[in-house]
Amino acid sequence: MDIKQTDNGKKGKFYLELDGVEEAQMTYTYAGPHKIIIDHTEVSEKLKGQGVGYKLVEFAVQFMRAKEIKAIPLCPFANAVFQKKKEVYFDVMA
């Protein structure tokens, strides 16, 4: 699975395409230069149950670590993952 990212400096998303169709996404908005708000995660029925949501979170964490950015996970799914793995993701939690 090849997760991609778009980012315009104000908003962005991590997403997965299959055959040119976006099947999963996690969107975020910048809350200053070193913080993002993860506001939405969505996975199509086609990919549900395959751990794609978790992979989006992991990709986001790698991005945040590389850019030294913290996250405020307002999205219920992302927040649940951050809480479940807080000992692993503590360094990127705002």
Secondary structure, 3 states (H helix, E strand, C coil): CCEEEEECCCEEEEEEEECCEEEEEEEEEECCCCEEEEEEEEECHHHCCCCHHHHHHHHHHHHHHHHCCEEEECCHHHHHHHHHCHHHHHHHEC
